[in-house]
Amino acid sequence: ELIKRLWLNRDASGSTKSINAWQTIIAGGIAGSIGPLCNNPMDVIKTRLMRQETVPGKELKYKGLIHAFFTIWKEEGFLALYNGLIPRLMRLSPGQAITWSIVEQVNKLFEIYLPSY
């Protein structure tokens, strides 16, 4: 919504028009990227915790969420927490871009054909 508000077209009278389809696609793509950027480290940690081997008599590499976070950061660097981000963005961002573009177009149709709702 923030990106949408920044792009809203205003005519000479100051009234707001709707944004263009290409703008909704870009805004949807940006919105679809924010979620993976924020939660990718947690997904990496969750995957590492789930996939670690449990050998009787041997201590686990990751003891919990916080321990796994700092162990990964220390041993592999901070960017290791973002492993797999690019394929995830390539999957989610276009889907959100298309979804939000369609939502905006349908809203425009409702405003034209059902203005009282």
Long-range contacts (C-beta under 8 A, 24 or more apart in sequence): 3-27, 3-30, 3-31, 18-104, 18-108, 18-111, 19-104, 21-101, 21-104, 21-105, 24-100, 24-101, 24-103, 24-104, 24-105, 25-97, 25-98, 25-100, 25-101, 26-97, 27-100, 28-96, 28-97, 28-98, 28-99, 28-100, 28-101, 29-93, 29-94, 29-96, 29-97, 31-96, 31-100, 32-89, 32-92, 32-93, 32-94, 32-95, 32-96, 32-97, 33-89, 33-92, 33-93, 35-92, 36-85, 36-88, 36-89, 36-92, 37-85, 40-81, 40-82, 40-84, 40-85, 40-88, 41-69, 41-81, 41-82, 43-84, 44-72, 44-80, 44-81, 44-82, 44-83, 44-84, 45-69, 45-72, 45-81, 48-72
